[in-house]
């Protein structure tokens, strides 16, 4: 089999890259080891509710995944926007606005003005700073820091609420203030992620692409400094049997950094790239959280059904986190008369990654915290715990921006990387889609006119 491009991995970035390249006339094979689409943004039905590996809204202000869907002809309807942001402090929920009145509001306005005056190139030079350090150049008001840090708890899943990357978060704030005139724009794709991924895959196949699910890439072939294809093995391949080879002069890899090295022979990747991948892939650099999916007969919320609620420290766990009621955004995710909420707390994986006793204890403590913070949870129809250790590389100072792998592996002809653990900006699904646009343009060797005027990285 011979293709122009093989895309490895059908997560957000893989789907978007494959669809864009097929739309531009490339013959593309999309290879995914799992039987489902979406990668870390996959979904499935549980007790009639639509749940996934994690808690995913999308923060696309209209110029990344939304514009991709417009170009390839896949309808995507935005839900109504979040309508409130409660923050837990001193044993109660209150609107975040309570924390930045008076001088704090003046200080926040100075930060917004300074951010407005900055270019995106200026933001790229802040990879070494925390957001608090940058804001301290313009205000000393804790209330001003709190409003953006509370948003960052929701967006970036950083284990320490005061250690959010300046460049990552300011990039998002600037983009949303300029395009949506708000600090953050979040929505749910009506019908859910599984439907959207299937719609994109179907359109990709209409464009001549080939989707191979339950097919593992054993190795990316590199000969004389250039890509020649991939070795694959499907779920139907007999144990010990020979796999197949897909020939291609270009390969786009949509795999998180912790899965990258297994795709290559030892010594195949350049030394400096391998060193960066190994550093980023260390368990201590993964964003992790423990959480619960909660189904109930009434909304399990702080204040409103489409809120985005956060806290720096829940009463017993001492960990910061979030809560989202997905049925408030899209009633189709739940059976009639039931509501689905996701709540989670982030933790530092340095010592806790494999400490089962600690994790079990935090699950117990967090459920008690949920019942205190959102009493409707006491009447839950069911609760489903989840442990997320693959959300992404944590967005701390020094772990973002240019330290991450770029879209093009320049030392190997025809090899490209994409996804939210590569050099990209944004949040979650939006970040992955934005990375895919960049990678597709690098593969094509030209900018795509449909994305003129958009914010890219």
ROGU-512911 format. One record per residue (C-alpha): residue number from 0; residue in one letter; z, y, x. Coordinates in nm, 3 decimals. Layout:
BEGIN
[pt NUM A [Z Y X]] ...
***
This chain:
BEGIN
[pt 0 X [0.000 0.000 0.000]] [pt 1 X [-0.089 0.346 0.132]] [pt 2 X [0.038 0.678 -0.004]] [pt 3 X [0.021 1.036 0.115]] [pt 4 X [0.399 1.075 0.081]] [pt 5 X [0.692 0.840 0.026]] [pt 6 X [1.004 1.002 -0.119]] [pt 7 X [1.320 0.800 -0.049]] [pt 8 X [1.584 0.846 -0.318]] [pt 9 X [1.547 0.953 -0.683]] [pt 10 X [1.839 1.194 -0.701]] [pt 11 X [1.778 1.551 -0.814]] [pt 12 X [1.605 1.657 -0.493]] [pt 13 X [1.398 1.339 -0.471]] [pt 14 X [1.275 1.369 -0.829]] [pt 15 X [1.190 1.737 -0.785]] [pt 16 X [1.017 1.685 -0.449]] [pt 17 X [0.812 1.393 -0.578]] [pt 18 X [0.710 1.578 -0.896]] [pt 19 X [0.610 1.896 -0.712]] [pt 20 X [0.407 1.709 -0.450]] [pt 21 X [0.230 1.499 -0.715]] [pt 22 X [0.160 1.817 -0.912]] [pt 23 X [-0.010 1.956 -0.601]] [pt 24 X [-0.238 1.654 -0.575]] [pt 25 X [-0.049 1.431 -0.333]] [pt 26 X [-0.038 1.055 -0.391]] [pt 27 X [0.336 0.992 -0.396]] [pt 28 X [0.566 0.689 -0.417]] [pt 29 X [0.928 0.753 -0.522]] [pt 30 X [1.157 0.471 -0.406]] [pt 31 X [1.513 0.433 -0.540]] [pt 32 X [1.759 0.155 -0.451]] [pt 33 X [1.949 0.182 -0.780]] [pt 34 X [1.814 0.081 -1.123]] [pt 35 X [1.874 0.435 -1.253]] [pt 36 X [1.756 0.789 -1.181]] [pt 37 X [1.958 1.096 -1.087]] [pt 38 X [2.160 0.976 -0.788]] [pt 39 X [2.504 1.137 -0.798]] [pt 40 X [2.398 1.310 -1.121]] [pt 41 X [2.329 0.986 -1.308]] [pt 42 X [2.467 0.925 -1.657]] [pt 43 X [2.547 0.635 -1.883]] [pt 44 X [2.706 0.580 -2.225]] [pt 45 X [3.071 0.479 -2.242]] [pt 46 X [3.237 0.423 -2.579]] [pt 47 X [2.955 0.625 -2.735]] [pt 48 X [3.001 0.921 -2.499]] [pt 49 X [2.763 1.034 -2.227]] [pt 50 X [2.943 1.033 -1.892]] [pt 51 X [2.836 1.038 -1.529]] [pt 52 X [2.968 0.992 -1.178]] [pt 53 X [3.105 1.344 -1.182]] [pt 54 X [3.126 1.664 -1.381]] [pt 55 X [2.787 1.833 -1.378]] [pt 56 X [2.675 2.157 -1.531]] [pt 57 X [2.398 2.345 -1.353]] [pt 58 X [2.423 2.696 -1.211]] [pt 59 X [2.049 2.768 -1.203]] [pt 60 X [1.992 3.131 -1.307]] [pt 61 X [1.633 3.038 -1.391]] [pt 62 X [1.451 3.016 -1.058]] [pt 63 X [1.505 2.659 -0.935]] [pt 64 X [1.521 2.348 -1.158]] [pt 65 X [1.429 2.551 -1.466]] [pt 66 X [1.118 2.687 -1.297]] [pt 67 X [1.025 2.344 -1.162]] [pt 68 X [1.029 2.209 -1.517]] [pt 69 X [0.812 2.498 -1.633]] [pt 70 X [0.557 2.426 -1.359]] [pt 71 X [0.525 2.052 -1.416]] [pt 72 X [0.543 2.079 -1.796]] [pt 73 X [0.882 1.923 -1.876]] [pt 74 X [1.081 2.099 -2.151]] [pt 75 X [1.442 2.184 -2.059]] [pt 76 X [1.661 2.370 -2.305]] [pt 77 X [1.966 2.552 -2.172]] [pt 78 X [2.287 2.516 -2.367]] [pt 79 X [2.479 2.826 -2.461]] [pt 80 X [2.654 2.977 -2.161]] [pt 81 X [3.023 2.932 -2.084]] [pt 82 X [3.219 3.183 -2.291]] [pt 83 X [3.558 3.205 -2.118]] [pt 84 X [3.739 3.127 -1.797]] [pt 85 X [4.106 3.042 -1.849]] [pt 86 X [4.322 3.015 -1.539]] [pt 87 X [4.651 2.821 -1.520]] [pt 88 X [4.932 3.018 -1.358]] [pt 89 X [5.311 3.027 -1.400]] [pt 90 X [5.305 2.746 -1.653]] [pt 91 X [5.045 2.885 -1.893]] [pt 92 X [4.675 2.946 -1.947]] [pt 93 X [4.552 3.304 -1.954]] [pt 94 X [4.209 3.470 -1.928]] [pt 95 X [4.118 3.530 -1.564]] [pt 96 X [4.077 3.898 -1.651]] [pt 97 X [4.456 3.933 -1.665]] [pt 98 X [4.469 3.887 -1.290]] [pt 99 X [4.233 4.165 -1.182]] [pt 100 X [4.333 4.474 -1.377]] [pt 101 X [4.419 4.809 -1.219]] [pt 102 X [4.372 4.828 -0.841]] [pt 103 X [4.257 4.468 -0.825]] [pt 104 X [3.965 4.557 -1.052]] [pt 105 X [3.881 4.851 -0.828]] [pt 106 X [3.891 4.619 -0.526]] [pt 107 X [3.666 4.365 -0.696]] [pt 108 X [3.413 4.636 -0.776]] [pt 109 X [3.407 4.731 -0.407]] [pt 110 X [3.333 4.368 -0.319]] [pt 111 X [3.055 4.352 -0.579]] [pt 112 X [2.901 4.673 -0.443]] [pt 113 X [2.921 4.549 -0.085]] [pt 114 X [2.759 4.222 -0.189]] [pt 115 X [2.485 4.408 -0.375]] [pt 116 X [2.411 4.611 -0.062]] [pt 117 X [2.382 4.296 0.154]] [pt 118 X [2.062 4.099 0.207]] [pt 119 X [2.046 3.720 0.192]] [pt 120 X [1.984 3.729 0.568]] [pt 121 X [2.315 3.912 0.604]] [pt 122 X [2.486 3.635 0.408]] [pt 123 X [2.336 3.374 0.642]] [pt 124 X [2.538 3.527 0.924]] [pt 125 X [2.870 3.453 0.750]] [pt 126 X [2.879 3.073 0.791]] [pt 127 X [3.193 3.102 1.008]] [pt 128 X [3.397 3.302 0.755]] [pt 129 X [3.595 3.210 0.445]] [pt 130 X [3.523 3.410 0.134]] [pt 131 X [3.875 3.554 0.142]] [pt 132 X [3.819 3.682 0.498]] [pt 133 X [3.501 3.859 0.389]] [pt 134 X [3.660 4.007 0.076]] [pt 135 X [3.951 4.135 0.288]] [pt 136 X [3.704 4.371 0.456]] [pt 137 X [3.675 4.552 0.122]] [pt 138 X [4.009 4.503 -0.058]] [pt 139 X [4.362 4.379 -0.001]] [pt 140 X [4.426 4.299 -0.368]] [pt 141 X [4.522 3.938 -0.442]] [pt 142 X [4.390 3.971 -0.797]] [pt 143 X [4.044 4.052 -0.661]] [pt 144 X [4.048 3.746 -0.435]] [pt 145 X [4.167 3.527 -0.720]] [pt 146 X [3.877 3.587 -0.958]] [pt 147 X [3.609 3.468 -0.713]] [pt 148 X [3.828 3.193 -0.571]] [pt 149 X [3.898 3.062 -0.921]] [pt 150 X [3.523 3.042 -0.982]] [pt 151 X [3.479 2.865 -0.649]] [pt 152 X [3.733 2.598 -0.747]] [pt 153 X [3.499 2.511 -1.034]] [pt 154 X [3.178 2.530 -0.836]] [pt 155 X [3.243 2.402 -0.487]] [pt 156 X [3.523 2.139 -0.517]] [pt 157 X [3.695 2.264 -0.202]] [pt 158 X [4.030 2.099 -0.141]] [pt 159 X [4.200 2.425 -0.033]] [pt 160 X [4.148 2.709 -0.280]] [pt 161 X [4.169 2.972 -0.003]] [pt 162 X [3.916 2.805 0.230]] [pt 163 X [3.585 2.847 0.049]] [pt 164 X [3.282 2.931 0.262]] [pt 165 X [3.185 3.299 0.245]] [pt 166 X [2.812 3.236 0.287]] [pt 167 X [2.790 2.960 0.026]] [pt 168 X [2.983 3.147 -0.240]] [pt 169 X [2.847 3.495 -0.176]] [pt 170 X [2.494 3.357 -0.195]] [pt 171 X [2.567 3.228 -0.545]] [pt 172 X [2.755 3.540 -0.657]] [pt 173 X [2.475 3.771 -0.539]] [pt 174 X [2.205 3.561 -0.703]] [pt 175 X [2.385 3.546 -1.038]] [pt 176 X [2.487 3.911 -1.042]] [pt 177 X [2.128 4.018 -0.968]] [pt 178 X [1.950 3.775 -1.199]] [pt 179 X [2.202 3.728 -1.484]] [pt 180 X [2.434 4.029 -1.443]] [pt 181 X [2.735 3.799 -1.436]] [pt 182 X [2.950 3.637 -1.166]] [pt 183 X [2.835 3.291 -1.269]] [pt 184 X [2.578 3.141 -1.504]] [pt 185 X [2.638 2.777 -1.601]] [pt 186 X [2.470 2.560 -1.862]] [pt 187 X [2.410 2.203 -1.974]] [pt 188 X [2.055 2.069 -2.031]] [pt 189 X [2.047 1.990 -2.401]] [pt 190 X [2.008 1.614 -2.447]] [pt 191 X [2.176 1.543 -2.115]] [pt 192 X [2.085 1.463 -1.759]] [pt 193 X [1.964 1.106 -1.815]] [pt 194 X [1.704 1.232 -2.062]] [pt 195 X [1.590 1.507 -1.823]] [pt 196 X [1.558 1.270 -1.528]] [pt 197 X [1.355 1.026 -1.737]] [pt 198 X [1.133 1.309 -1.862]] [pt 199 X [1.066 1.428 -1.505]] [pt 200 X [0.994 1.071 -1.388]] [pt 201 X [0.755 1.016 -1.681]] [pt 202 X [0.570 1.338 -1.601]] [pt 203 X [0.557 1.239 -1.233]] [pt 204 X [0.387 0.913 -1.332]] [pt 205 X [0.141 1.106 -1.553]] [pt 206 X [0.055 1.307 -1.242]] [pt 207 X [-0.035 0.983 -1.061]] [pt 208 X [0.300 0.912 -0.896]] [pt 209 X [0.460 0.569 -0.863]] [pt 210 X [0.830 0.510 -0.938]] [pt 211 X [0.997 0.208 -0.775]] [pt 212 X [1.350 0.150 -0.902]] [pt 213 X [1.585 -0.124 -0.770]] [pt 214 X [1.391 -0.104 -0.445]] [pt 215 X [1.574 -0.050 -0.119]] [pt 216 X [1.423 0.118 0.185]] [pt 217 X [1.534 -0.093 0.482]] [pt 218 X [1.377 0.125 0.749]] [pt 219 X [1.165 0.432 0.797]] [pt 220 X [0.892 0.344 1.043]] [pt 221 X [0.842 0.577 1.340]] [pt 222 X [0.584 0.510 1.609]] [pt 223 X [0.495 0.738 1.900]] [pt 224 X [0.692 1.027 1.753]] [pt 225 X [0.534 1.011 1.407]] [pt 226 X [0.613 0.855 1.070]] [pt 227 X [0.393 0.562 0.968]] [pt 228 X [0.567 0.441 0.650]] [pt 229 X [0.872 0.255 0.518]] [pt 230 X [0.990 -0.104 0.491]] [pt 231 X [1.106 -0.185 0.137]] [pt 232 X [1.285 -0.469 -0.034]] [pt 233 X [1.298 -0.499 -0.413]] [pt 234 X [1.563 -0.672 -0.620]] [pt 235 X [1.306 -0.950 -0.677]] [pt 236 X [1.270 -1.022 -0.305]] [pt 237 X [1.422 -1.364 -0.228]] [pt 238 X [1.729 -1.354 -0.006]] [pt 239 X [1.609 -1.382 0.351]] [pt 240 X [1.250 -1.325 0.242]] [pt 241 X [1.016 -1.072 0.394]] [pt 242 X [0.995 -0.731 0.236]] [pt 243 X [0.690 -0.508 0.206]] [pt 244 X [0.555 -0.209 0.394]] [pt 245 X [0.444 0.115 0.231]] [pt 246 X [0.219 0.310 0.464]] [pt 247 X [0.240 0.689 0.461]] [pt 248 X [0.197 0.972 0.710]] [pt 249 X [0.475 1.175 0.546]] [pt 250 X [0.821 1.064 0.431]] [pt 251 X [1.074 1.282 0.249]] [pt 252 X [1.429 1.147 0.264]] [pt 253 X [1.661 1.239 -0.024]] [pt 254 X [1.976 1.064 0.096]] [pt 255 X [2.315 1.222 0.161]] [pt 256 X [2.405 1.257 0.529]] [pt 257 X [2.643 0.960 0.516]] [pt 258 X [2.350 0.730 0.423]] [pt 259 X [2.086 0.876 0.655]] [pt 260 X [2.139 0.692 0.981]] [pt 261 X [2.108 0.342 0.833]] [pt 262 X [1.745 0.422 0.746]] [pt 263 X [1.640 0.454 1.111]] [pt 264 X [1.635 0.234 1.419]] [pt 265 X [1.889 0.324 1.686]] [pt 266 X [1.752 0.605 1.900]] [pt 267 X [1.475 0.694 1.655]] [pt 268 X [1.624 1.030 1.558]] [pt 269 X [1.663 1.317 1.805]] [pt 270 X [2.006 1.321 1.973]] [pt 271 X [2.111 1.666 1.846]] [pt 272 X [2.018 1.579 1.486]] [pt 273 X [2.204 1.249 1.503]] [pt 274 X [2.517 1.425 1.635]] [pt 275 X [2.514 1.676 1.349]] [pt 276 X [2.464 1.402 1.091]] [pt 277 X [2.753 1.198 1.230]] [pt 278 X [2.983 1.502 1.225]] [pt 279 X [2.894 1.602 0.869]] [pt 280 X [2.912 1.242 0.744]] [pt 281 X [3.271 1.192 0.860]] [pt 282 X [3.495 1.108 0.564]] [pt 283 X [3.712 1.409 0.648]] [pt 284 X [3.420 1.636 0.559]] [pt 285 X [3.352 1.492 0.214]] [pt 286 X [3.440 1.679 -0.104]] [pt 287 X [3.662 1.441 -0.304]] [pt 288 X [3.846 1.451 -0.633]] [pt 289 X [4.032 1.231 -0.877]] [pt 290 X [3.981 1.288 -1.246]] [pt 291 X [3.970 1.165 -1.601]] [pt 292 X [3.707 1.148 -1.869]] [pt 293 X [3.895 1.204 -2.197]] [pt 294 X [3.774 1.135 -2.551]] [pt 295 X [3.974 1.274 -2.843]] [pt 296 X [3.948 1.367 -3.210]] [pt 297 X [4.007 1.732 -3.128]] [pt 298 X [3.888 1.944 -2.833]] [pt 299 X [4.100 1.891 -2.521]] [pt 300 X [4.076 2.248 -2.399]] [pt 301 X [4.276 2.538 -2.263]] [pt 302 X [4.139 2.815 -2.486]] [pt 303 X [3.779 2.764 -2.602]] [pt 304 X [3.527 2.480 -2.631]] [pt 305 X [3.275 2.627 -2.383]] [pt 306 X [3.528 2.745 -2.130]] [pt 307 X [3.526 2.677 -1.757]] [pt 308 X [3.897 2.645 -1.680]] [pt 309 X [4.052 2.614 -1.333]] [pt 310 X [4.383 2.610 -1.152]] [pt 311 X [4.502 2.635 -0.791]] [pt 312 X [4.779 2.381 -0.836]] [pt 313 X [4.860 2.147 -1.123]] [pt 314 X [5.235 2.110 -1.188]] [pt 315 X [5.293 1.764 -1.036]] [pt 316 X [4.997 1.692 -0.808]] [pt 317 X [5.006 2.029 -0.634]] [pt 318 X [4.624 2.009 -0.622]] [pt 319 X [4.365 2.257 -0.746]] [pt 320 X [4.103 2.161 -0.997]] [pt 321 X [3.905 2.214 -1.316]] [pt 322 X [3.852 2.106 -1.674]] [pt 323 X [3.535 2.112 -1.888]] [pt 324 X [3.475 2.011 -2.251]] [pt 325 X [3.117 1.884 -2.254]] [pt 326 X [3.091 1.841 -2.631]] [pt 327 X [3.129 2.217 -2.662]] [pt 328 X [2.803 2.262 -2.473]] [pt 329 X [2.609 1.979 -2.636]] [pt 330 X [2.747 1.785 -2.938]] [pt 331 X [2.498 1.504 -2.869]] [pt 332 X [2.707 1.382 -2.574]] [pt 333 X [2.972 1.248 -2.815]] [pt 334 X [2.989 1.056 -3.144]] [pt 335 X [3.034 1.277 -3.449]] [pt 336 X [3.392 1.397 -3.482]] [pt 337 X [3.483 1.319 -3.120]] [pt 338 X [3.507 1.541 -2.811]] [pt 339 X [3.454 1.465 -2.442]] [pt 340 X [3.642 1.644 -2.165]] [pt 341 X [3.637 1.597 -1.789]] [pt 342 X [3.927 1.714 -1.570]] [pt 343 X [3.974 1.669 -1.198]] [pt 344 X [4.171 1.774 -0.892]] [pt 345 X [4.030 1.797 -0.539]] [pt 346 X [4.202 1.646 -0.239]] [pt 347 X [4.173 1.651 0.139]] [pt 348 X [4.027 1.322 0.255]] [pt 349 X [4.152 1.360 0.613]] [pt 350 X [4.443 1.122 0.559]] [pt 351 X [4.410 1.023 0.193]] [pt 352 X [4.059 0.878 0.175]] [pt 353 X [4.177 0.517 0.190]] [pt 354 X [4.543 0.560 0.087]] [pt 355 X [4.541 0.364 -0.238]] [pt 356 X [4.912 0.416 -0.309]] [pt 357 X [4.878 0.793 -0.275]] [pt 358 X [4.568 0.800 -0.497]] [pt 359 X [4.733 0.582 -0.763]] [pt 360 X [5.035 0.811 -0.763]] [pt 361 X [4.818 1.121 -0.801]] [pt 362 X [4.630 0.962 -1.091]] [pt 363 X [4.963 0.905 -1.267]] [pt 364 X [5.089 1.257 -1.190]] [pt 365 X [4.762 1.419 -1.294]] [pt 366 X [4.760 1.250 -1.634]] [pt 367 X [5.108 1.386 -1.702]] [pt 368 X [4.986 1.728 -1.589]] [pt 369 X [4.688 1.707 -1.826]] [pt 370 X [4.917 1.629 -2.119]] [pt 371 X [5.133 1.931 -2.032]] [pt 372 X [4.844 2.168 -1.969]] [pt 373 X [4.626 2.050 -2.260]] [pt 374 X [4.851 1.886 -2.523]] [pt 375 X [4.556 1.758 -2.730]] [pt 376 X [4.509 1.497 -2.455]] [pt 377 X [4.821 1.318 -2.585]] [pt 378 X [4.611 1.202 -2.879]] [pt 379 X [4.326 1.072 -2.664]] [pt 380 X [4.115 0.791 -2.807]] [pt 381 X [4.066 0.674 -2.451]] [pt 382 X [4.085 0.805 -2.098]] [pt 383 X [3.871 0.682 -1.809]] [pt 384 X [3.988 0.759 -1.455]] [pt 385 X [3.732 0.824 -1.185]] [pt 386 X [3.752 0.870 -0.809]] [pt 387 X [3.470 1.077 -0.657]] [pt 388 X [3.423 1.051 -0.280]] [pt 389 X [3.051 1.126 -0.267]] [pt 390 X [3.023 1.472 -0.423]] [pt 391 X [2.888 1.628 -0.104]] [pt 392 X [2.978 1.778 0.230]] [pt 393 X [3.270 2.011 0.168]] [pt 394 X [3.170 2.376 0.172]] [pt 395 X [3.414 2.506 0.430]] [pt 396 X [3.345 2.763 0.700]] [pt 397 X [3.167 2.594 0.989]] [pt 398 X [3.027 2.310 0.774]] [pt 399 X [2.756 2.509 0.595]] [pt 400 X [2.423 2.672 0.670]] [pt 401 X [2.250 2.613 1.002]] [pt 402 X [2.487 2.334 1.112]] [pt 403 X [2.327 2.110 0.850]] [pt 404 X [1.992 1.934 0.901]] [pt 405 X [1.684 2.141 0.824]] [pt 406 X [1.403 2.039 0.588]] [pt 407 X [1.168 1.943 0.871]] [pt 408 X [1.256 1.710 1.156]] [pt 409 X [1.035 1.889 1.404]] [pt 410 X [1.059 1.627 1.677]] [pt 411 X [0.912 1.358 1.447]] [pt 412 X [0.578 1.432 1.285]] [pt 413 X [0.576 1.373 0.910]] [pt 414 X [0.954 1.335 0.860]] [pt 415 X [1.134 1.565 0.615]] [pt 416 X [1.483 1.584 0.464]] [pt 417 X [1.596 1.719 0.129]] [pt 418 X [1.908 1.729 -0.088]] [pt 419 X [2.236 1.911 -0.118]] [pt 420 X [2.377 1.786 0.213]] [pt 421 X [2.089 1.939 0.411]] [pt 422 X [2.048 2.307 0.495]] [pt 423 X [2.050 2.462 0.151]] [pt 424 X [2.248 2.706 -0.062]] [pt 425 X [2.375 2.692 -0.418]] [pt 426 X [2.587 2.451 -0.621]] [pt 427 X [2.538 2.083 -0.692]] [pt 428 X [2.224 2.016 -0.893]] [pt 429 X [2.092 2.370 -0.847]] [pt 430 X [2.143 2.337 -0.471]] [pt 431 X [1.956 2.004 -0.462]] [pt 432 X [1.666 2.139 -0.669]] [pt 433 X [1.643 2.451 -0.452]] [pt 434 X [1.636 2.233 -0.140]] [pt 435 X [1.357 2.023 -0.292]] [pt 436 X [1.141 2.329 -0.357]] [pt 437 X [1.181 2.433 0.007]] [pt 438 X [1.106 2.084 0.138]] [pt 439 X [0.798 2.046 -0.082]] [pt 440 X [0.660 2.374 0.047]] [pt 441 X [0.721 2.264 0.408]] [pt 442 X [0.539 1.934 0.343]] [pt 443 X [0.247 2.120 0.186]] [pt 444 X [0.244 2.381 0.461]] [pt 445 X [0.233 2.670 0.214]] [pt 446 X [0.441 2.855 -0.040]] [pt 447 X [0.388 2.775 -0.406]] [pt 448 X [0.286 3.082 -0.605]] [pt 449 X [0.488 2.968 -0.908]] [pt 450 X [0.806 3.037 -0.710]] [pt 451 X [0.710 3.385 -0.590]] [pt 452 X [1.002 3.624 -0.627]] [pt 453 X [1.263 3.348 -0.651]] [pt 454 X [1.564 3.313 -0.424]] [pt 455 X [1.505 3.029 -0.177]] [pt 456 X [1.674 2.910 0.135]] 
***
